[in-house]
Amino acid sequence: MTSVKDINSWIMKTLIKNGLIYDGTGDKPYEGDILIKDDRIVEIRPSDDVGNSNQLGYSGEGWSADFVFYADHKAVTPGFIDSHRHCDIAAVADPNFGEIELAQGITTVLGGNCGLAPFPYIEGTGQQMLDFIEPVLGKAPEWMKYASYPEYMADLEAANPYINVGQMIGTGAVKTAVKGFGKSPYTRSEMDKAKGYLREAMEAGAFGISTGIMYIPECHSTTAELTELIKSVAEYKRMLTFHIRGEGDSLVSSVEEVLSIGRDAEVPINISHFKSVGIENWQQTIYQAIDKIEEARASGQDVSVDFYPYTGGSTTLMSLLPPSVQETDIKDTLRNISTLEGAKLLKKEINRKHDGWDNTALNIGWDRIIISYVTKPTNKDFVGDNIQDLAHKNGYEDPIDFFRELLIEEQGKVGVIQMSMDQHDVDTIAKLPYSMVISDSLYGNADSPHPRLFGSFPRIIQEFVYKRKILSLETAINKMTQMTAERFHIDRRGTLAVGNYADINIFDPQRLKDMASYKKPKKLSVGLEMAFIDGRLVWNDNKITKAYRAGAIRHK
Ligand SMILES: [Zn+2]
C-alpha cells in the first residue's frame, strides 16, 4: 500500500487509466488514459481512437508511471470552478478552507463578489464595512485589516489554502473605503482615489471587478458614475461582474443598465446569480431580460450570466430596507427606525412599490423570508423560521415590527434565505448557452447557511442532468469548468488538455450527490472518488487528504 503522503512527496508521473473523459469543452466523452507529469497533463490517450490521437498528444510509445489510478470507466473531468463564493475571509482565516468545496469537486474558486470584500480597510469606515458584510462573508478576525488588494493577496498566499483561490476587487468595498456609506456621488478627488484602488488590483492580478449595485453604498451610484469608474481600467479587459440594481420588478431596466455600462466602458460583463424575483414576475420578466441580453450579444457585446441550482436566494436582512429610510451611517438608519416616527415611516415605505428599487418583502411576502444568521445567543432560535411565523409566535401583529426590532437588536447583522424564485425560470437560465454554474456561497458563520454552500455543483448533476433532464452531463460540466475558466482567464485550468494543470475529478456521476437541504444545510456532498490539483491527490476515500496546498492564484 502506498500512503497519500508518499504519493505526493514522490510524485513524478501519474497515470489515470480507463476513465470516461469529459474534457470540459462540452464535447461527448470518450474512454481514455491521462498521463500527468509533475503538475501538468502531458498526454491524453483515447483507448479506442488511435487514428485521432496525434492532436491529443499521444506519443505512441508505451507509458510508464510512478502511480496508476484506475478510473474504471467513471467520469474523469476537469476540477470544477466556482467563480462566485463569498469566501474572502474564510479562505484566509479558516484553516480547513477547501473541504466543503472539494467534496463537491470544486478545485478553484474566486472571491470578491457582489462588490463586497473585507478590503480596502480604512480607519473610520472599516469596522462598519466589516459589520455590513458579516452576514455574507462571515466575521472578520480582529487582526484582519487589509488596506489594499495587494495586502490581502499577500496574506492569502501565506494562508496557502488547499484549493486554488483567486480574488476580484469589489467596487462597493472601494466606495465604502473612499467615502463611507453616503448617498452623495464621488467628488473628483474621491473618484481618482477609487480608480487608483482598481488599477492597483488589476496590476496585482485581480480576476475581475465586481459591483453590488443593489447594496449600499452603490445603490446610490448613478450609471454614469459606475461607467466612468470602470472605464478607467478597461484596458485590462478583466471580467466585470454585476450584482445588478434590482432582480424583481426592475429586472429588465437593471439588465439594460449593466449592458450599457459594459458597452460604454468597453469591458466584458457577467450578470451574477441571474434570476427573476417576486411572484408576480415569475415566468414573465426573465424572458424580457433574456431578450435584452441576446440583442446585446447579437450586436457583438461580450455578455454572460451565471446561476445557482436553487429557487431560494440568500442575502442580508438590511437589504430589505427601502433606500428611502437608509442614512449614510448604518447606525443612524437603525436609530431612525427605532423612533416612533421612523417606525411609522418604515411601515409606509415597506408597504409600497418604489421606483428603481425592488421591494422584496412586498413582492414575495414575509412567509418566504427565513432567518439564517443572527449574532445574539437569545435570537438563535429564530434561525430556520420565516419572519411571518416568528412574528406571530412572538406576539407581533405586523411582521414589519418584528423585522424592525430584530434589525435594531442585531445592529443589522442578520442573514436571510428568500424563497424568491420559480423553478421554471431557473431551468430557463440553466439552458442558456452562455450561462455558467456558480454557488453564490455565503460564509456568515451561520448555523443554518443556504445549502448551496455545501451542495451546488453535485446538485447541478443530480437535478438538472438526471432528474429533470435539462442539461446533458457534458454540457453541465462545461458550465462548471471551461466556460468559467475562459470568462475569467483562469490560466490553463478548466479543460483536460495537454499542457494544462492537472486539476482532475474522478467520480460516478450517478453517485456524486448533494446532501445539504434547507433543513439540514451543513452536510458535505458525497460521491467524489478522487480529486487532483496540480497533479496532487487532494481528495481520496471520501475525504480531503490535506497532503497538498494549491494556494492563491492570480490573473496572468
Ligand atoms: Zn450578489
Residues whose N, C-alpha, C, O or C-beta is under 5 A from the ligand:
A	BS01	ZN	C114 H243
